[in-house]
Amino acid sequence: MSQEGKYTRRGFLGIAAMSIAAAQFGMIGSANAQSSKMSAAAEDNAVRPFRINVPEAALVELRSRVAATRWPEREIVNDQSQGVQLSTMQNLARYWGTQYDWRKCEARLAALPQFTTTIDGVDIHFIHVRSKEKNALPVIVTHGWPGSIIEQMKIIDPLTNPTAYGGTAADAFDVVIPSLPGYGFSGKPTATGWDPIRVARAWIVLMKRLGYKRFVAQGGDWGNAVTEQMALLGAPEFIGIHTNMPATVPPDIDKAAFAGAPAPSGLSADEKHAYDQLAFFYKHGLGYAMEMKNRPQTLYGIGDSPVGMAAWMIDHDASSYALIARVFDGQPEGLTRDDILDNATLYWLTNTTISSARLYWESKLAFFAPKGVPIPTAVSAFPDELYQAPRSWTEKAYPKLIHYNKLPQGGHLAAWEQPELFAAEMRAAFRSLR
């Protein structure tokens, strides 16, 4: 039987473990009692078709909340040093409340094959697009925070249909894009323990459940943490990784940067640049992560206010915030206003502000410390990432480095912002493993 034939054909319209907001607003398929009563054995292996149709009442309520925002006074400085500026958020809210159309995003999502399956007691939602090319290489692509499956939608066609984007048939991928537990349309863990290591185990199960005997993985942000942990599990089917936020920083460099110390002597120009970026992020950009790591449940306010939620998400890192601010000032960028609000609206409709933040609380991994990845690794170093990993650090961190490239543009959300450039990097990254 083909893998498609293994999918259950129950016309399943959603998942039983949808968010509180989805249940509140009657989102289709959000309370499938039949599914919840299935035996554990049957539920564990079923791959269920999924689609979403948000009730209009949920969108009306969102616009009402945006319009009712209680605004603070303007910041008392003329730069971004006090946080996301009032003008940026008012521009965003004006567009979100009066012009933005979620239905366009919903239609793009509906055009993609989507499924859910239960792994380790949690419903995992994923996009699964097979290439028409016979020898396509399967890849599982993992988003981070404040990203989602929205972050990778633009790379699906360039990867599955490479001949239309300057590649060859030999460059094709089958693409699997899951939503992390607690994010998007995946279920929300009801017990502790869902750290990147546990997610990595679930992703290995997912790819095997889809019938793949040989596959690779890609990730940035939390996606990198999960992808590297997949490599450390030693599954023989898993043959290589690509990352756009590699963990390469030597311990002494990381310690100095965190302390805000002057750059150590003897650094090359690339290493000094990376050190400066890292020190800036530790000093100015780490606040959101520290709060989510220590007290994620406290974030009721940003779960209750869509504008508050959007501001919290935008203030992830200085380069991403600057880009988004320019977008809402009307400047053309790799992202559009709709791109940014598609992602924010997904978080809002699924009520995943706090459940997504818990991943910071769960994880005990150091983000930038080398993990000793033992399998072939490809690295794309984007200039506006939290730090642009220099080749010297990368070669030491990944003993089986098969690809390294410094890109001319792109930041933390590179797949979203520069999708064709990103897809070309993925083709190059895995070419030697085909």
N, C-alpha and C positions, 0 to 999 in steps of 0.2 A: 504493500500500500504506500502511496506517496505521502510525504509529510503533510501536505494539505489535506489528504484524506483522513489523517489522524486527528485533525481538528474536529471538535464536536460541533454539530450544526444545530444548535438549539435556538438560534436567533437571539442570543444573549445580548441585551442592550444595556450594558453597564456592568458594574461589579457590586457585590453585596457590601463590601467594605468602603463604600464611597464616603466622602467627608460629611461632617455634620451639616455643612451648608448645603451640600447636594441633597441630603435627605430632607432638609427643611424646605427646600424649594421644589421638591418633587422631581429631581433630575432622573431621567429615564433610566431604569435598571438599577437604581441605587438601593433598592430594598428587595432583592430577589430571595424570597424566603425559601424557595425550592433549593436554590444553590446552598444556602446555609445549612440545610438539613441533609445534604449529601454525606455519605460516609467519608471518613478521612482518607481512605485508600483511593476512592474514586476521585475525590477533590484534588489530591496531591498530583495526579498525573494529567488531569484534563487541561487542555488549552482551549480557551473559550473566546469566540469572536466578541469584539467590543466595539461599541460606537457611542457617541455622546450627543445629546440634544438638550441644551440648557433651556429650561422654561423661561419665557419672557419675563415672568415676575422676578426672577433672580437678577436680570439685567436692569429692570426698572428700579429695583431696590438699590443696586450698585450706583446707578446714576444719582439717585436721591441722596445717598450717603456722601458722594463726591460733592454734590451741590451744597450740602449742609456742613461742610468742613468749617470748623472754627479756626481761623487763621491767627497765628501770632503776629507780632509786629515784625517789620523787616530787620534783618541782621544789622548790627551796628558797625560793621566793617564793610569795605568795598571789594572783598574777595571771598573765597570759599572756605576761609580758615575756621569759621564758626559752624560749618556744615552746609547741607544742601540749601541753596539760596531760595528765598521766598519767590522771586520772579520765576525761577525754574519750575517750582511746584505749582504755582498758579497757572503758568502756561500749560503744564501737564494736565492739571485738573480741568481747565477750560476745554481742552480737546477731549479728554476722557469723558466728561459729562455731557458734551453736546455733539461731537462729531465722530468719535470712535465707534466702530461697528464690529463687535465680537463675532457676528455671524460669518464674516469673511474668514476669520481664523478657523472657526468651527467647520466651515466647508472644506478648507484645506486639510484639516485633520481627518474629516470624514472620507476624504479621497484616498487615505492611506490605510493599508491593512493593519488593524490593531487587534490585540488579544490580551487576555489576562490568564494567569495560571497561578496556582497556590504553591508557594515554596516555603517550607519551614513555618507554616501557619499564617503567612501573610500573602494577600493577593498582589501579584506583581503585574502591572500594566506594561505593555511594550508595543512599539511599532515594529513590524517585520516586513521588509520589502525585499523580495527576491529579484535578482537580475535576470534578464532574459538570456544572458551569456551562460553557456553550459558549465564553464569551469570557474565561476565566480568564487572569490575567497570570502568566507563568512567573517564578519566583524561585529562585535558588540561595542557600542559607543555609549559612554556614560557621562551624563551631565554633572554639574555641580550646583552650588548655591551662589548667587540667586538665580541660577538657571533652571532649565526644565527641558522636556522634550522639544519645546519650541526652539531652543537654542541650536538644535541639530537638524531641523527640518530642511534647511536650505542645502545641506550637503547630500541628501538622500539621492536625488537624481544624478548629480555629478558622479557619485560613487557607483550607483547601480547601472547607469547608462553612460559610461565614460566616453564613448565615441562621439557623443553630442557635445562634449566639453574638452576636446583636444586630446583625449586619451585613446587607448586602443581597447579592443575586446578583452585582451589579456589583463587589463587593469581593473576588471569589474569586481564588485563586491556584492554579496548578500548583506543587507544591513539590518541589525537588530538594535533598537534604541529603547531601553527600559526606563521607566520612571523609578527613581530611588524609593525605597520604602519611606512612607510619610510625605512623599512629594506627589504632586499632580494626581493622576488617576490610580496610583497604586494604593494599597491599603496602608493603614497607620498601625504600626506595632503597638500592641497593648501591654507589652512587657519589655523590660530592659534587655540590652544585649545586641541590638542591631547597629553594630559599628561597621567600619569599612571591611573588616575581615569577614564578618558574617555575610555582608552583601556580596563580597567576592565569591564566597562559597555558593551563594544563591545563583550568581551569574553563570558559574560553571554548570550547575544543575540545569539552568535555563537553556544554555546552548546545547547541552547533551539531549535535553528533552525535545528540542527542535530537530534532532537527528544529525547534528553536525559532529563529524569525527575529527575535524581539524579546523581550528579557528584562531583568530587574533582579536585584540581588543585595543580600544582607543579611549583616552580620557584626559580631561583637564580639571583642575580644582579637585573636588571630591572624586570626580571621575578618575583622576590620576591615582589618588589613594586607593580606590577600589581596584583599578587595573593593575597596579603594582602588587597588591595583595593576591590577586588572581595568579600572578606569575610565581609568587612564593608558595602557592599551594601545590605546585608540582604536577598538575593534571597533564597527562601525556598528550591530550588533544590540543592543548593550548600552546601555540608555537611562537608568539611574538607580541610586542606591545608598541604602540605609538602614543606619545604624550606631548601635549603643548604646555604643560606646567610641571616640568620635571623636578624631582627631588635630588638636588646635586650639591647642596651647600656644605662645605667642610665644617666640622663642629666648632673649630676655633673661630672661623669667619662668622658663623651664625651667632656665637656667643657675643662677639664684639659688636655685631650689628644690633642685636637685641638690646645691648647695654647702651647703645648710642655712642660708642667709642669712635675715635678717628680710625679711618681705614688702616689696616695693617700694612706695613711696608712690604715692598716686593710684589705687589699685585700688578698684573698686566693691565692694559687699558680696559679690556673687556671685563676683567675681574673687578676692577675698581668701579666701573659703571654698574655692574650687578650688585656690588656691595652698597653703593649709594642708594640704589633703588630699594634694596632690602631694608636698609636702615631707615629710609623714609617711611616705608610701609609699617615697620614695627613702631615707629614713633607716632605716625599720623593716621594709619589706616586699620589698626587692629582692634579698635574699640568694639565694633559690632560682633567680632568673633569671640572676644573675651566674655561679653555679656551672654551670648548664646551658649558658650561652653560652660559657664558657671550657673546661669539662671534662666534657661530658655522659657520656663513656664511663666515667668514674670512679664512676658511680652504681650499681655492682654491688649494693650492699647493699639499696637500695630495690627493685631488680629481683628480689631473692631473698627478701625478707620482705614478705608482703602488708600487715602492720600498719605496717612502715616505709614502704612505698609510700603507704599511705593517709594517714599523718601528713604526708608530704612534699606530697601533693596538697592536703590540707586547709589547710596553712599558706601558701596563695597570697596572701591579703590579709586584713587584720584584720577587716573587716566580714563576709566570707564565713566565716571561721573562727569568729567569734562566733556567727553564725547556726547553723552546723553543731554547735557545742558545745551550744547551747540545744536543738537537735533531739535530741541524744543524752542530754540531761538530761531529756527527756520533754516539752518544751514544743512546742506546735503552731506550725509555721512554713510558709512557702511550699514548703519542701522537707521530705521525710520521711526517715526512716532508710533506707528501701528505695531512695528516689531516690539518695541519696549512695552507697550500696553497689552499686546497679546500675552506676553509672559506674566505681567502683573495681574492681568485679569484671570489667568489660569490659577495663580496662587489664591486669588480672592474667591473665586467660585468653588474651589475645592477646600477652602478653609485650612490651608496647609502652612500658614505662617509659623505656628508654634511647632507643629509636628515635624516640619522640615528643620527647624532650628535645633531639635534634639540630637541630630547627628553630631553637632559640635560637642554636646555634652557626653555622648557615647564614646567618641573617638579618643584614644590615648596615643595616637600616632603623631610624631613630629612631621609637620607638613613638608618641610624642605630638606630633611635629613636623608641621606642615601640609605636605601633599604637592602642593598645587595641583590638586586634583581638578577636572576640567573639565566634568563632567556634573552633572545635577540630583542634589542630595544632601539626604537627610532625616536628622535627628539626634534621638534620644530620649535625654535626659540624666537618668539614674537617680541618686537621691541617694546610694546606697552603692556606686557605681562607684569605681574607683581615684581618679578625680576627676570631679566633676559639671561638665561643660563649660558655662561661661556663654555666653549668647547673643552677647555682644560678641565673644568670641574665635571663636565658631562662624561668625558672619557673615563675619569676615575670612578664616577658613581655607577656607570653601566659598563661592566667589563665586556659585554657582548653588543656594543654599540654598532648598529648596521647603517645608521643614517643620522646625520646632524646637519641642520641648516638654520642660518640666521635669516629671518624674513625682514623685508623692508617696511612692512606695515602690519597692523593687527595688534590686538590687546588680549585682555583676559577672556573675552567672549569671541575668540578668533573664528570659530566655526560659523558663528552667527553673523559676525561683522564682515569677514572675508571668506565666504564659502568656497569660491572657485579656487582661490589660493590654498585654502585649507585642504580641499579635496585633492589638489595636485600634490600636496605634501604627503597625503596618505597613500596615494598611488606609488610615489617614489619610496616611501617608507617601507612598504611591504613587498616591493617588486622582487627582492632577492629570496623571499620565502615562498614564492608560488611554485 
